[in-house]
């Protein structure tokens, strides 16, 4: 239950998993200390074209895609 302070609320903020319009509701109900955002984004997300490190791997961002 969202109002139970013993429980955190985890949300995957991606359209395949979550209704995006509900994302702002979680921190409003749970507070920032109990709202957990989960993403499969990586450090190169949103970066300009170039090569970036993902742990031991090198990834290339080209045309906003990895």
PDBQT receptor file of N, H, CA, C and O in Angstrom, charges set to zero:
ATOM      1  N   UNK A   1       0.845  -1.171   0.000  1.00  0.00    +0.000 N 
ATOM      2  CA  UNK A   1       0.000   0.000   0.000  1.00  0.00    +0.000 C 
ATOM      3  C   UNK A   1       0.897   1.243   0.000  1.00  0.00    +0.000 C 
ATOM      4  O   UNK A   1       1.858   1.316   0.767  1.00  0.00    +0.000 OA
ATOM      5  N   UNK A   2       0.594   2.190  -0.833  1.00  0.00    +0.000 N 
ATOM      6  H   UNK A   2      -0.186   2.131  -1.456  1.00  0.00    +0.000 HD
ATOM      7  CA  UNK A   2       1.441   3.375  -0.979  1.00  0.00    +0.000 C 
ATOM      8  C   UNK A   2       1.571   4.198   0.290  1.00  0.00    +0.000 C 
ATOM      9  O   UNK A   2       2.595   4.854   0.482  1.00  0.00    +0.000 OA
ATOM     10  N   UNK A   3       0.591   4.188   1.149  1.00  0.00    +0.000 N 
ATOM     11  H   UNK A   3      -0.241   3.655   0.993  1.00  0.00    +0.000 HD
ATOM     12  CA  UNK A   3       0.656   5.005   2.350  1.00  0.00    +0.000 C 
ATOM     13  C   UNK A   3       1.388   4.326   3.503  1.00  0.00    +0.000 C 
ATOM     14  O   UNK A   3       1.582   4.952   4.545  1.00  0.00    +0.000 OA
ATOM     15  N   UNK A   4       1.798   3.081   3.354  1.00  0.00    +0.000 N 
ATOM     16  H   UNK A   4       1.641   2.572   2.508  1.00  0.00    +0.000 HD
ATOM     17  CA  UNK A   4       2.531   2.350   4.382  1.00  0.00    +0.000 C 
ATOM     18  C   UNK A   4       3.980   2.835   4.401  1.00  0.00    +0.000 C 
ATOM     19  O   UNK A   4       4.694   2.646   3.416  1.00  0.00    +0.000 OA
ATOM     20  N   UNK A   5       4.426   3.445   5.476  1.00  0.00    +0.000 N 
ATOM     21  H   UNK A   5       3.845   3.599   6.276  1.00  0.00    +0.000 HD
ATOM     22  CA  UNK A   5       5.778   4.005   5.549  1.00  0.00    +0.000 C 
ATOM     23  C   UNK A   5       6.856   2.935   5.688  1.00  0.00    +0.000 C 
ATOM     24  O   UNK A   5       8.042   3.252   5.590  1.00  0.00    +0.000 OA
ATOM     25  N   UNK A   6       6.481   1.685   5.913  1.00  0.00    +0.000 N 
ATOM     26  H   UNK A   6       5.518   1.427   5.993  1.00  0.00    +0.000 HD
ATOM     27  CA  UNK A   6       7.462   0.604   6.000  1.00  0.00    +0.000 C 
ATOM     28  C   UNK A   6       7.878   0.092   4.627  1.00  0.00    +0.000 C 
ATOM     29  O   UNK A   6       8.783  -0.736   4.520  1.00  0.00    +0.000 OA
ATOM     30  N   UNK A   7       7.233   0.574   3.595  1.00  0.00    +0.000 N 
ATOM     31  H   UNK A   7       6.498   1.247   3.682  1.00  0.00    +0.000 HD
ATOM     32  CA  UNK A   7       7.439   0.057   2.247  1.00  0.00    +0.000 C 
ATOM     33  C   UNK A   7       7.880   1.186   1.316  1.00  0.00    +0.000 C 
ATOM     34  O   UNK A   7       7.308   2.275   1.340  1.00  0.00    +0.000 OA
ATOM     35  N   UNK A   8       8.915   0.917   0.485  1.00  0.00    +0.000 N 
ATOM     36  H   UNK A   8       9.380   0.032   0.465  1.00  0.00    +0.000 HD
ATOM     37  CA  UNK A   8       9.281   1.877  -0.554  1.00  0.00    +0.000 C 
ATOM     38  C   UNK A   8       8.445   1.604  -1.796  1.00  0.00    +0.000 C 
ATOM     39  O   UNK A   8       7.861   0.530  -1.939  1.00  0.00    +0.000 OA
ATOM     40  N   UNK A   9       8.392   2.568  -2.679  1.00  0.00    +0.000 N 
ATOM     41  H   UNK A   9       8.866   3.440  -2.563  1.00  0.00    +0.000 HD
ATOM     42  CA  UNK A   9       7.689   2.406  -3.949  1.00  0.00    +0.000 C 
ATOM     43  C   UNK A   9       8.720   2.492  -5.063  1.00  0.00    +0.000 C 
ATOM     44  O   UNK A   9       9.368   3.524  -5.236  1.00  0.00    +0.000 OA
ATOM     45  N   UNK A  10       8.874   1.417  -5.815  1.00  0.00    +0.000 N 
ATOM     46  H   UNK A  10       8.348   0.578  -5.675  1.00  0.00    +0.000 HD
ATOM     47  CA  UNK A  10       9.801   1.370  -6.944  1.00  0.00    +0.000 C 
ATOM     48  C   UNK A  10       9.010   1.593  -8.222  1.00  0.00    +0.000 C 
ATOM     49  O   UNK A  10       7.945   1.006  -8.416  1.00  0.00    +0.000 OA
ATOM     50  N   UNK A  11       9.533   2.437  -9.084  1.00  0.00    +0.000 N 
ATOM     51  H   UNK A  11      10.398   2.914  -8.926  1.00  0.00    +0.000 HD
ATOM     52  CA  UNK A  11       8.835   2.710 -10.335  1.00  0.00    +0.000 C 
ATOM     53  C   UNK A  11       9.830   2.655 -11.487  1.00  0.00    +0.000 C 
ATOM     54  O   UNK A  11      10.907   3.247 -11.426  1.00  0.00    +0.000 OA
ATOM     55  N   UNK A  12       9.452   1.937 -12.534  1.00  0.00    +0.000 N 
ATOM     56  H   UNK A  12       8.577   1.456 -12.583  1.00  0.00    +0.000 HD
ATOM     57  CA  UNK A  12      10.246   1.874 -13.757  1.00  0.00    +0.000 C 
ATOM     58  C   UNK A  12       9.619   2.890 -14.703  1.00  0.00    +0.000 C 
ATOM     59  O   UNK A  12       8.542   2.656 -15.251  1.00  0.00    +0.000 OA
ATOM     60  N   UNK A  13      10.293   4.008 -14.890  1.00  0.00    +0.000 N 
ATOM     61  H   UNK A  13      11.168   4.198 -14.445  1.00  0.00    +0.000 HD
ATOM     62  CA  UNK A  13       9.713   5.133 -15.628  1.00  0.00    +0.000 C 
ATOM     63  C   UNK A  13       9.924   4.990 -17.129  1.00  0.00    +0.000 C 
ATOM     64  O   UNK A  13      10.572   5.827 -17.757  1.00  0.00    +0.000 OA
ATOM     65  N   UNK A  14       9.380   3.939 -17.688  1.00  0.00    +0.000 N 
ATOM     66  H   UNK A  14       8.853   3.259 -17.177  1.00  0.00    +0.000 HD
ATOM     67  CA  UNK A  14       9.446   3.705 -19.121  1.00  0.00    +0.000 C 
ATOM     68  C   UNK A  14       8.064   3.256 -19.595  1.00  0.00    +0.000 C 
ATOM     69  O   UNK A  14       7.401   2.476 -18.911  1.00  0.00    +0.000 OA
ATOM     70  N   UNK A  15       7.630   3.734 -20.743  1.00  0.00    +0.000 N 
ATOM     71  H   UNK A  15       8.169   4.367 -21.298  1.00  0.00    +0.000 HD
ATOM     72  CA  UNK A  15       6.271   3.437 -21.212  1.00  0.00    +0.000 C 
ATOM     73  C   UNK A  15       5.942   1.945 -21.292  1.00  0.00    +0.000 C 
ATOM     74  O   UNK A  15       4.779   1.570 -21.143  1.00  0.00    +0.000 OA
ATOM     75  N   UNK A  16       6.923   1.100 -21.519  1.00  0.00    +0.000 N 
ATOM     76  H   UNK A  16       7.867   1.405 -21.640  1.00  0.00    +0.000 HD
ATOM     77  CA  UNK A  16       6.634  -0.330 -21.614  1.00  0.00    +0.000 C 
ATOM     78  C   UNK A  16       6.196  -0.910 -20.268  1.00  0.00    +0.000 C 
ATOM     79  O   UNK A  16       5.545  -1.954 -20.226  1.00  0.00    +0.000 OA
ATOM     80  N   UNK A  17       6.551  -0.236 -19.166  1.00  0.00    +0.000 N 
ATOM     81  H   UNK A  17       7.080   0.612 -19.200  1.00  0.00    +0.000 HD
ATOM     82  CA  UNK A  17       6.265  -0.774 -17.844  1.00  0.00    +0.000 C 
ATOM     83  C   UNK A  17       5.317   0.065 -17.008  1.00  0.00    +0.000 C 
ATOM     84  O   UNK A  17       4.657  -0.467 -16.116  1.00  0.00    +0.000 OA
ATOM     85  N   UNK A  18       5.233   1.343 -17.270  1.00  0.00    +0.000 N 
ATOM     86  H   UNK A  18       5.769   1.774 -17.995  1.00  0.00    +0.000 HD
ATOM     87  CA  UNK A  18       4.541   2.276 -16.380  1.00  0.00    +0.000 C 
ATOM     88  C   UNK A  18       3.735   3.283 -17.180  1.00  0.00    +0.000 C 
ATOM     89  O   UNK A  18       4.148   3.705 -18.260  1.00  0.00    +0.000 OA
ATOM     90  N   UNK A  19       2.599   3.659 -16.652  1.00  0.00    +0.000 N 
ATOM     91  H   UNK A  19       2.263   3.317 -15.774  1.00  0.00    +0.000 HD
ATOM     92  CA  UNK A  19       1.890   4.790 -17.225  1.00  0.00    +0.000 C 
ATOM     93  C   UNK A  19       2.630   6.033 -16.767  1.00  0.00    +0.000 C 
ATOM     94  O   UNK A  19       2.568   6.400 -15.593  1.00  0.00    +0.000 OA
ATOM     95  N   UNK A  20       3.335   6.688 -17.694  1.00  0.00    +0.000 N 
ATOM     96  H   UNK A  20       3.386   6.389 -18.647  1.00  0.00    +0.000 HD
ATOM     97  CA  UNK A  20       4.197   7.816 -17.367  1.00  0.00    +0.000 C 
ATOM     98  C   UNK A  20       3.444   8.901 -16.589  1.00  0.00    +0.000 C 
ATOM     99  O   UNK A  20       4.034   9.567 -15.738  1.00  0.00    +0.000 OA
ATOM    100  N   UNK A  21       2.183   9.081 -16.864  1.00  0.00    +0.000 N 
ATOM    101  H   UNK A  21       1.704   8.540 -17.555  1.00  0.00    +0.000 HD
ATOM    102  CA  UNK A  21       1.437  10.138 -16.166  1.00  0.00    +0.000 C 
ATOM    103  C   UNK A  21       1.323   9.867 -14.663  1.00  0.00    +0.000 C 
ATOM    104  O   UNK A  21       1.022  10.778 -13.892  1.00  0.00    +0.000 OA
ATOM    105  N   UNK A  22       1.562   8.620 -14.246  1.00  0.00    +0.000 N 
ATOM    106  H   UNK A  22       1.806   7.880 -14.873  1.00  0.00    +0.000 HD
ATOM    107  CA  UNK A  22       1.486   8.292 -12.827  1.00  0.00    +0.000 C 
ATOM    108  C   UNK A  22       2.811   8.477 -12.097  1.00  0.00    +0.000 C 
ATOM    109  O   UNK A  22       2.841   8.437 -10.867  1.00  0.00    +0.000 OA
ATOM    110  N   UNK A  23       3.898   8.679 -12.819  1.00  0.00    +0.000 N 
ATOM    111  H   UNK A  23       3.874   8.712 -13.818  1.00  0.00    +0.000 HD
ATOM    112  CA  UNK A  23       5.218   8.814 -12.192  1.00  0.00    +0.000 C 
ATOM    113  C   UNK A  23       5.281   9.914 -11.135  1.00  0.00    +0.000 C 
ATOM    114  O   UNK A  23       5.838   9.672 -10.064  1.00  0.00    +0.000 OA
ATOM    115  N   UNK A  24       4.738  11.110 -11.379  1.00  0.00    +0.000 N 
ATOM    116  H   UNK A  24       4.285  11.306 -12.248  1.00  0.00    +0.000 HD
ATOM    117  CA  UNK A  24       4.813  12.154 -10.348  1.00  0.00    +0.000 C 
ATOM    118  C   UNK A  24       4.032  11.804  -9.083  1.00  0.00    +0.000 C 
ATOM    119  O   UNK A  24       4.295  12.378  -8.026  1.00  0.00    +0.000 OA
ATOM    120  N   UNK A  25       3.092  10.887  -9.167  1.00  0.00    +0.000 N 
ATOM    121  H   UNK A  25       2.879  10.421 -10.025  1.00  0.00    +0.000 HD
ATOM    122  CA  UNK A  25       2.284  10.511  -8.013  1.00  0.00    +0.000 C 
ATOM    123  C   UNK A  25       3.115   9.822  -6.929  1.00  0.00    +0.000 C 
ATOM    124  O   UNK A  25       2.859  10.022  -5.742  1.00  0.00    +0.000 OA
ATOM    125  N   UNK A  26       4.096   9.023  -7.313  1.00  0.00    +0.000 N 
ATOM    126  H   UNK A  26       4.304   8.860  -8.278  1.00  0.00    +0.000 HD
ATOM    127  CA  UNK A  26       4.856   8.239  -6.346  1.00  0.00    +0.000 C 
ATOM    128  C   UNK A  26       5.582   9.110  -5.324  1.00  0.00    +0.000 C 
ATOM    129  O   UNK A  26       5.377   8.909  -4.127  1.00  0.00    +0.000 OA
ATOM    130  N   UNK A  27       6.431  10.079  -5.734  1.00  0.00    +0.000 N 
ATOM    131  H   UNK A  27       6.598  10.243  -6.707  1.00  0.00    +0.000 HD
ATOM    132  CA  UNK A  27       7.082  10.900  -4.701  1.00  0.00    +0.000 C 
ATOM    133  C   UNK A  27       6.105  11.780  -3.925  1.00  0.00    +0.000 C 
ATOM    134  O   UNK A  27       6.377  12.138  -2.779  1.00  0.00    +0.000 OA
ATOM    135  N   UNK A  28       4.980  12.131  -4.527  1.00  0.00    +0.000 N 
ATOM    136  H   UNK A  28       4.759  11.841  -5.458  1.00  0.00    +0.000 HD
ATOM    137  CA  UNK A  28       3.993  12.920  -3.801  1.00  0.00    +0.000 C 
ATOM    138  C   UNK A  28       3.392  12.113  -2.658  1.00  0.00    +0.000 C 
ATOM    139  O   UNK A  28       3.183  12.637  -1.565  1.00  0.00    +0.000 OA
ATOM    140  N   UNK A  29       3.117  10.845  -2.911  1.00  0.00    +0.000 N 
ATOM    141  H   UNK A  29       3.287  10.419  -3.799  1.00  0.00    +0.000 HD
ATOM    142  CA  UNK A  29       2.500   9.987  -1.901  1.00  0.00    +0.000 C 
ATOM    143  C   UNK A  29       3.537   9.434  -0.927  1.00  0.00    +0.000 C 
ATOM    144  O   UNK A  29       3.316   9.447   0.284  1.00  0.00    +0.000 OA
ATOM    145  N   UNK A  30       4.666   8.947  -1.446  1.00  0.00    +0.000 N 
ATOM    146  H   UNK A  30       4.845   8.936  -2.429  1.00  0.00    +0.000 HD
ATOM    147  CA  UNK A  30       5.675   8.296  -0.610  1.00  0.00    +0.000 C 
ATOM    148  C   UNK A  30       6.711   9.257  -0.047  1.00  0.00    +0.000 C 
ATOM    149  O   UNK A  30       7.318   8.965   0.984  1.00  0.00    +0.000 OA
ATOM    150  N   UNK A  31       6.926  10.393  -0.696  1.00  0.00    +0.000 N 
ATOM    151  H   UNK A  31       6.433  10.630  -1.533  1.00  0.00    +0.000 HD
ATOM    152  CA  UNK A  31       8.021  11.276  -0.322  1.00  0.00    +0.000 C 
ATOM    153  C   UNK A  31       9.288  10.829  -1.036  1.00  0.00    +0.000 C 
ATOM    154  O   UNK A  31       9.389   9.680  -1.468  1.00  0.00    +0.000 OA
ATOM    155  N   UNK A  32      10.247  11.726  -1.161  1.00  0.00    +0.000 N 
ATOM    156  H   UNK A  32      10.165  12.659  -0.810  1.00  0.00    +0.000 HD
ATOM    157  CA  UNK A  32      11.471  11.413  -1.901  1.00  0.00    +0.000 C 
ATOM    158  C   UNK A  32      12.300  10.328  -1.242  1.00  0.00    +0.000 C 
ATOM    159  O   UNK A  32      13.002   9.595  -1.938  1.00  0.00    +0.000 OA
ATOM    160  N   UNK A  33      12.243  10.199   0.072  1.00  0.00    +0.000 N 
ATOM    161  H   UNK A  33      11.672  10.794   0.638  1.00  0.00    +0.000 HD
ATOM    162  CA  UNK A  33      13.046   9.197   0.776  1.00  0.00    +0.000 C 
ATOM    163  C   UNK A  33      12.566   7.774   0.524  1.00  0.00    +0.000 C 
ATOM    164  O   UNK A  33      13.337   6.833   0.712  1.00  0.00    +0.000 OA
ATOM    165  N   UNK A  34      11.320   7.589   0.106  1.00  0.00    +0.000 N 
ATOM    166  H   UNK A  34      10.694   8.354  -0.046  1.00  0.00    +0.000 HD
ATOM    167  CA  UNK A  34      10.782   6.242  -0.089  1.00  0.00    +0.000 C 
ATOM    168  C   UNK A  34      10.354   5.972  -1.527  1.00  0.00    +0.000 C 
ATOM    169  O   UNK A  34       9.679   4.978  -1.793  1.00  0.00    +0.000 OA
ATOM    170  N   UNK A  35      10.736   6.836  -2.449  1.00  0.00    +0.000 N 
ATOM    171  H   UNK A  35      11.284   7.643  -2.233  1.00  0.00    +0.000 HD
ATOM    172  CA  UNK A  35      10.446   6.630  -3.864  1.00  0.00    +0.000 C 
ATOM    173  C   UNK A  35      11.738   6.230  -4.563  1.00  0.00    +0.000 C 
ATOM    174  O   UNK A  35      12.746   6.927  -4.452  1.00  0.00    +0.000 OA
ATOM    175  N   UNK A  36      11.712   5.114  -5.281  1.00  0.00    +0.000 N 
ATOM    176  H   UNK A  36      10.892   4.548  -5.371  1.00  0.00    +0.000 HD
ATOM    177  CA  UNK A  36      12.905   4.589  -5.946  1.00  0.00    +0.000 C 
ATOM    178  C   UNK A  36      12.651   4.547  -7.447  1.00  0.00    +0.000 C 
ATOM    179  O   UNK A  36      11.706   3.900  -7.899  1.00  0.00    +0.000 OA
ATOM    180  N   UNK A  37      13.489   5.232  -8.224  1.00  0.00    +0.000 N 
ATOM    181  H   UNK A  37      14.256   5.758  -7.857  1.00  0.00    +0.000 HD
ATOM    182  CA  UNK A  37      13.374   5.233  -9.666  1.00  0.00    +0.000 C 
ATOM    183  C   UNK A  37      14.308   4.176 -10.239  1.00  0.00    +0.000 C 
ATOM    184  O   UNK A  37      15.492   4.133  -9.904  1.00  0.00    +0.000 OA
ATOM    185  N   UNK A  38      13.772   3.332 -11.097  1.00  0.00    +0.000 N 
ATOM    186  H   UNK A  38      12.810   3.366 -11.369  1.00  0.00    +0.000 HD
ATOM    187  CA  UNK A  38      14.555   2.283 -11.737  1.00  0.00    +0.000 C 
ATOM    188  C   UNK A  38      14.623   2.587 -13.227  1.00  0.00    +0.000 C 
ATOM    189  O   UNK A  38      13.609   2.925 -13.839  1.00  0.00    +0.000 OA
ATOM    190  N   UNK A  39      15.801   2.471 -13.808  1.00  0.00    +0.000 N 
ATOM    191  H   UNK A  39      16.624   2.197 -13.311  1.00  0.00    +0.000 HD
ATOM    192  CA  UNK A  39      15.961   2.727 -15.233  1.00  0.00    +0.000 C 
ATOM    193  C   UNK A  39      16.978   1.766 -15.816  1.00  0.00    +0.000 C 
ATOM    194  O   UNK A  39      17.844   1.258 -15.103  1.00  0.00    +0.000 OA
ATOM    195  N   UNK A  40      16.874   1.519 -17.100  1.00  0.00    +0.000 N 
ATOM    196  H   UNK A  40      16.171   1.931 -17.679  1.00  0.00    +0.000 HD
ATOM    197  CA  UNK A  40      17.914   0.735 -17.755  1.00  0.00    +0.000 C 
ATOM    198  C   UNK A  40      18.833   1.668 -18.548  1.00  0.00    +0.000 C 
ATOM    199  O   UNK A  40      19.634   1.221 -19.369  1.00  0.00    +0.000 OA
ATOM    200  N   UNK A  41      18.702   2.975 -18.285  1.00  0.00    +0.000 N 
ATOM    201  H   UNK A  41      18.051   3.338 -17.618  1.00  0.00    +0.000 HD
ATOM    202  CA  UNK A  41      19.589   3.948 -18.910  1.00  0.00    +0.000 C 
ATOM    203  C   UNK A  41      21.007   3.760 -18.392  1.00  0.00    +0.000 C 
ATOM    204  O   UNK A  41      21.214   3.171 -17.331  1.00  0.00    +0.000 OA
ATOM    205  N   UNK A  42      21.966   4.255 -19.130  1.00  0.00    +0.000 N 
ATOM    206  H   UNK A  42      21.798   4.733 -19.992  1.00  0.00    +0.000 HD
ATOM    207  CA  UNK A  42      23.369   4.162 -18.714  1.00  0.00    +0.000 C 
ATOM    208  C   UNK A  42      23.991   5.540 -18.775  1.00  0.00    +0.000 C 
ATOM    209  O   UNK A  42      23.340   6.499 -19.191  1.00  0.00    +0.000 OA
ATOM    210  N   UNK A  43      25.235   5.651 -18.368  1.00  0.00    +0.000 N 
ATOM    211  H   UNK A  43      25.764   4.872 -18.031  1.00  0.00    +0.000 HD
ATOM    212  CA  UNK A  43      25.894   6.955 -18.285  1.00  0.00    +0.000 C 
ATOM    213  C   UNK A  43      25.908   7.690 -19.623  1.00  0.00    +0.000 C 
ATOM    214  O   UNK A  43      25.907   8.921 -19.640  1.00  0.00    +0.000 OA
ATOM    215  N   UNK A  44      25.923   6.970 -20.738  1.00  0.00    +0.000 N 
ATOM    216  H   UNK A  44      25.924   5.970 -20.724  1.00  0.00    +0.000 HD
ATOM    217  CA  UNK A  44      25.976   7.614 -22.054  1.00  0.00    +0.000 C 
ATOM    218  C   UNK A  44      24.604   8.086 -22.536  1.00  0.00    +0.000 C 
ATOM    219  O   UNK A  44      24.517   8.738 -23.577  1.00  0.00    +0.000 OA
ATOM    220  N   UNK A  45      23.542   7.775 -21.813  1.00  0.00    +0.000 N 
ATOM    221  H   UNK A  45      23.613   7.246 -20.968  1.00  0.00    +0.000 HD
ATOM    222  CA  UNK A  45      22.209   8.199 -22.216  1.00  0.00    +0.000 C 
ATOM    223  C   UNK A  45      22.141   9.721 -22.283  1.00  0.00    +0.000 C 
ATOM    224  O   UNK A  45      22.485  10.406 -21.319  1.00  0.00    +0.000 OA
ATOM    225  N   UNK A  46      21.702  10.240 -23.408  1.00  0.00    +0.000 N 
ATOM    226  H   UNK A  46      21.423   9.684 -24.190  1.00  0.00    +0.000 HD
ATOM    227  CA  UNK A  46      21.572  11.680 -23.593  1.00  0.00    +0.000 C 
ATOM    228  C   UNK A  46      22.857  12.402 -23.947  1.00  0.00    +0.000 C 
ATOM    229  O   UNK A  46      22.861  13.623 -24.097  1.00  0.00    +0.000 OA
ATOM    230  N   UNK A  47      23.943  11.665 -24.081  1.00  0.00    +0.000 N 
ATOM    231  H   UNK A  47      23.940  10.673 -23.959  1.00  0.00    +0.000 HD
ATOM    232  CA  UNK A  47      25.229  12.287 -24.394  1.00  0.00    +0.000 C 
ATOM    233  C   UNK A  47      25.364  12.488 -25.905  1.00  0.00    +0.000 C 
ATOM    234  O   UNK A  47      24.679  11.826 -26.684  1.00  0.00    +0.000 OA
ATOM    235  N   UNK A  48      26.241  13.396 -26.315  1.00  0.00    +0.000 N 
ATOM    236  H   UNK A  48      26.798  13.934 -25.681  1.00  0.00    +0.000 HD
ATOM    237  CA  UNK A  48      26.475  13.585 -27.746  1.00  0.00    +0.000 C 
ATOM    238  C   UNK A  48      27.197  12.373 -28.339  1.00  0.00    +0.000 C 
ATOM    239  O   UNK A  48      27.728  11.532 -27.613  1.00  0.00    +0.000 OA
ATOM    240  N   UNK A  49      27.205  12.303 -29.661  1.00  0.00    +0.000 N 
ATOM    241  H   UNK A  49      26.774  12.985 -30.251  1.00  0.00    +0.000 HD
ATOM    242  CA  UNK A  49      27.902  11.213 -30.341  1.00  0.00    +0.000 C 
ATOM    243  C   UNK A  49      29.329  11.082 -29.814  1.00  0.00    +0.000 C 
ATOM    244  O   UNK A  49      30.014  12.075 -29.571  1.00  0.00    +0.000 OA
ATOM    245  N   UNK A  50      29.754   9.845 -29.646  1.00  0.00    +0.000 N 
ATOM    246  H   UNK A  50      29.197   9.038 -29.843  1.00  0.00    +0.000 HD
ATOM    247  CA  UNK A  50      31.110   9.601 -29.162  1.00  0.00    +0.000 C 
ATOM    248  C   UNK A  50      31.209   8.224 -28.538  1.00  0.00    +0.000 C 
ATOM    249  O   UNK A  50      30.248   7.456 -28.547  1.00  0.00    +0.000 OA
ATOM    250  N   UNK A  51      32.374   7.919 -27.999  1.00  0.00    +0.000 N 
ATOM    251  H   UNK A  51      33.155   8.544 -27.992  1.00  0.00    +0.000 HD
ATOM    252  CA  UNK A  51      32.623   6.636 -27.344  1.00  0.00    +0.000 C 
ATOM    253  C   UNK A  51      32.646   6.847 -25.827  1.00  0.00    +0.000 C 
ATOM    254  O   UNK A  51      33.224   7.809 -25.322  1.00  0.00    +0.000 OA
ATOM    255  N   UNK A  52      31.998   5.916 -25.118  1.00  0.00    +0.000 N 
ATOM    256  H   UNK A  52      31.528   5.135 -25.528  1.00  0.00    +0.000 HD
ATOM    257  CA  UNK A  52      31.872   6.008 -23.672  1.00  0.00    +0.000 C 
ATOM    258  C   UNK A  52      32.117   4.641 -23.051  1.00  0.00    +0.000 C 
ATOM    259  O   UNK A  52      32.014   3.616 -23.725  1.00  0.00    +0.000 OA
ATOM    260  N   UNK A  53      32.443   4.632 -21.760  1.00  0.00    +0.000 N 
ATOM    261  H   UNK A  53      32.527   5.464 -21.213  1.00  0.00    +0.000 HD
ATOM    262  CA  UNK A  53      32.697   3.390 -21.037  1.00  0.00    +0.000 C 
ATOM    263  C   UNK A  53      31.426   2.925 -20.342  1.00  0.00    +0.000 C 
ATOM    264  O   UNK A  53      30.692   3.729 -19.768  1.00  0.00    +0.000 OA
ATOM    265  N   UNK A  54      31.177   1.637 -20.398  1.00  0.00    +0.000 N 
ATOM    266  H   UNK A  54      31.773   0.984 -20.864  1.00  0.00    +0.000 HD
ATOM    267  CA  UNK A  54      30.111   0.979 -19.648  1.00  0.00    +0.000 C 
ATOM    268  C   UNK A  54      30.783  -0.173 -18.925  1.00  0.00    +0.000 C 
ATOM    269  O   UNK A  54      30.862  -1.286 -19.446  1.00  0.00    +0.000 OA
ATOM    270  N   UNK A  55      31.264   0.098 -17.722  1.00  0.00    +0.000 N 
ATOM    271  H   UNK A  55      31.200   1.002 -17.298  1.00  0.00    +0.000 HD
ATOM    272  CA  UNK A  55      32.073  -0.896 -17.023  1.00  0.00    +0.000 C 
ATOM    273  C   UNK A  55      33.312  -1.188 -17.856  1.00  0.00    +0.000 C 
ATOM    274  O   UNK A  55      34.036  -0.260 -18.218  1.00  0.00    +0.000 OA
ATOM    275  N   UNK A  56      33.574  -2.457 -18.170  1.00  0.00    +0.000 N 
ATOM    276  H   UNK A  56      32.986  -3.210 -17.876  1.00  0.00    +0.000 HD
ATOM    277  CA  UNK A  56      34.753  -2.800 -18.954  1.00  0.00    +0.000 C 
ATOM    278  C   UNK A  56      34.548  -2.647 -20.465  1.00  0.00    +0.000 C 
ATOM    279  O   UNK A  56      35.478  -2.842 -21.247  1.00  0.00    +0.000 OA
ATOM    280  N   UNK A  57      33.323  -2.295 -20.868  1.00  0.00    +0.000 N 
ATOM    281  H   UNK A  57      32.568  -2.136 -20.233  1.00  0.00    +0.000 HD
ATOM    282  CA  UNK A  57      32.998  -2.208 -22.293  1.00  0.00    +0.000 C 
ATOM    283  C   UNK A  57      33.074  -0.780 -22.797  1.00  0.00    +0.000 C 
ATOM    284  O   UNK A  57      32.916   0.171 -22.033  1.00  0.00    +0.000 OA
ATOM    285  N   UNK A  58      33.316  -0.643 -24.074  1.00  0.00    +0.000 N 
ATOM    286  H   UNK A  58      33.445  -1.417 -24.695  1.00  0.00    +0.000 HD
ATOM    287  CA  UNK A  58      33.242   0.654 -24.732  1.00  0.00    +0.000 C 
ATOM    288  C   UNK A  58      31.984   0.637 -25.595  1.00  0.00    +0.000 C 
ATOM    289  O   UNK A  58      31.756  -0.301 -26.360  1.00  0.00    +0.000 OA
ATOM    290  N   UNK A  59      31.169   1.686 -25.463  1.00  0.00    +0.000 N 
ATOM    291  H   UNK A  59      31.354   2.448 -24.841  1.00  0.00    +0.000 HD
ATOM    292  CA  UNK A  59      29.957   1.795 -26.282  1.00  0.00    +0.000 C 
ATOM    293  C   UNK A  59      30.061   3.045 -27.129  1.00  0.00    +0.000 C 
ATOM    294  O   UNK A  59      30.767   3.988 -26.773  1.00  0.00    +0.000 OA
ATOM    295  N   UNK A  60      29.366   3.054 -28.238  1.00  0.00    +0.000 N 
ATOM    296  H   UNK A  60      28.792   2.288 -28.528  1.00  0.00    +0.000 HD
ATOM    297  CA  UNK A  60      29.370   4.208 -29.127  1.00  0.00    +0.000 C 
ATOM    298  C   UNK A  60      27.963   4.760 -29.228  1.00  0.00    +0.000 C 
ATOM    299  O   UNK A  60      27.013   4.028 -29.509  1.00  0.00    +0.000 OA
ATOM    300  N   UNK A  61      27.838   6.052 -28.999  1.00  0.00    +0.000 N 
ATOM    301  H   UNK A  61      28.609   6.647 -28.772  1.00  0.00    +0.000 HD
ATOM    302  CA  UNK A  61      26.580   6.754 -29.196  1.00  0.00    +0.000 C 
ATOM    303  C   UNK A  61      26.648   7.402 -30.578  1.00  0.00    +0.000 C 
ATOM    304  O   UNK A  61      27.582   8.140 -30.891  1.00  0.00    +0.000 OA
ATOM    305  N   UNK A  62      25.647   7.111 -31.384  1.00  0.00    +0.000 N 
ATOM    306  H   UNK A  62      24.888   6.512 -31.129  1.00  0.00    +0.000 HD
ATOM    307  CA  UNK A  62      25.592   7.702 -32.725  1.00  0.00    +0.000 C 
ATOM    308  C   UNK A  62      24.143   8.023 -33.025  1.00  0.00    +0.000 C 
ATOM    309  O   UNK A  62      23.273   7.158 -32.931  1.00  0.00    +0.000 OA
ATOM    310  N   UNK A  63      23.888   9.269 -33.385  1.00  0.00    +0.000 N 
ATOM    311  H   UNK A  63      24.595   9.972 -33.461  1.00  0.00    +0.000 HD
ATOM    312  CA  UNK A  63      22.521   9.729 -33.689  1.00  0.00    +0.000 C 
ATOM    313  C   UNK A  63      21.574   9.440 -32.535  1.00  0.00    +0.000 C 
ATOM    314  O   UNK A  63      20.451   8.980 -32.747  1.00  0.00    +0.000 OA
ATOM    315  N   UNK A  64      22.025   9.709 -31.313  1.00  0.00    +0.000 N 
ATOM    316  H   UNK A  64      22.936  10.082 -31.141  1.00  0.00    +0.000 HD
ATOM    317  CA  UNK A  64      21.233   9.554 -30.085  1.00  0.00    +0.000 C 
ATOM    318  C   UNK A  64      20.865   8.110 -29.778  1.00  0.00    +0.000 C 
ATOM    319  O   UNK A  64      19.898   7.868 -29.056  1.00  0.00    +0.000 OA
ATOM    320  N   UNK A  65      21.602   7.155 -30.301  1.00  0.00    +0.000 N 
ATOM    321  H   UNK A  65      22.388   7.352 -30.887  1.00  0.00    +0.000 HD
ATOM    322  CA  UNK A  65      21.348   5.742 -29.998  1.00  0.00    +0.000 C 
ATOM    323  C   UNK A  65      22.653   5.075 -29.581  1.00  0.00    +0.000 C 
ATOM    324  O   UNK A  65      23.730   5.448 -30.045  1.00  0.00    +0.000 OA
ATOM    325  N   UNK A  66      22.543   4.100 -28.715  1.00  0.00    +0.000 N 
ATOM    326  H   UNK A  66      21.668   3.797 -28.338  1.00  0.00    +0.000 HD
ATOM    327  CA  UNK A  66      23.735   3.352 -28.257  1.00  0.00    +0.000 C 
ATOM    328  C   UNK A  66      23.746   2.020 -28.956  1.00  0.00    +0.000 C 
ATOM    329  O   UNK A  66      24.651   1.214 -28.735  1.00  0.00    +0.000 OA
TER     330      UNK A  66
